[in-house]
Amino acid sequence: MKALIDKLCETHTLTKEEWILLIKGRTPRLAEYLFSLARKERHKYYGHDIYVRGLIEFTNYCKNDCLYCGIRRSNRNVHRYRLTRDEILSCCHTGYELGFRTFVLQGGEDGYFSDERMTDIIYSIRKAYPDCAITLSIGEKSYDSYKTFFEAGADRYLLRHETYNSGHYGRLHPASLSAHDRQKCLWNLKEIGYQVGTGFMVGSPYQTAEHLAEDMLFIKELNPHMAGIGPFIPHQNTPFRNEAAGTLELTLFMLGLLRLMLPKVLLPSTTALGTIDPKGRELGILAGANVVMPNLSPDTVRKDYSLYDNKLCTGEEAAECRKSLELRMQAIGYQIITARGDSLNV
Ligand code: 5AD
């Protein structure tokens, strides 16, 4: 197994069979070895810097009914909200003062935010914050919509592929959605010129080592600027309420593998990782991650953007959230920096 990690470190790729062997054959000792190599790679390109992105969850309305997601359409227990353009701009203002130079507009697939409304919002942020990156995370759209947003000033787009395998995808999503359409969106985004982030959930229901191997091969082929992964966490008002959560251990292992496969990729240590373990985000950084994405949404709506149970940071002000993260990162020898934090994986 150690030889496979060495091969990955040298050649940045493995065959499907090798990925499966390595994922199934992992041990705590092997993981420590992997993380030490992953940190070395990370330090080579990004040093001990940690990039931050201010996450603005601007709508929790969603037309989709993904089986794992807490804001799925058929969850009648969610208090639905939308932020206005001015509320979004005010989040950016708070964020800018706190040193954020990337704003991530994330939301459900909400028809209210037509291309026209989105363009207006993007353009307003672009005008007010010319030195900041604008990231969108609003799901599947047509090529033309993506292009319109890009031309209005959006730089980056996050769209997790969720799982590459179409059979597995079908068990996590309603019939109206397909793995193929999702992947097509990612290729379109790349073609238009966005810096693209993709990713998957670790330990989602029915996931096997073979599926994870396919996820790695897909990410290698797409060669995204960012790869976001986090454990699946059940939400009480979804059909997956009784499913087991993904583990810290497997998520960290996958983070280490991603760092060796794409040494220059941006790798967030996600909120979901911090939710399943109090030291999750620190451990993610120590496994090779180099990005954190704290919440800038107004604290009045935070609890309503509940994708999974016990999501972090729901009672904190943006500033407190930012400060506590900074201290946590310093405690393990890393520093949060004020910069756009563009990907070196181009
Ligand atoms: N557990 C973990 N991650 C989730 N997401 C959605 N629901 C859950 C859940 N129950 C992730 C998806 C989505 C991202 C915004 O949040 O991967 O792409």
Residues whose N, C-alpha, C, O or C-beta is under 5 A from the ligand:
A	BS01	5AD	Y68 C69 G70 R160 M201 P231 F232 I233 P234 H235 A272 L307 Y308
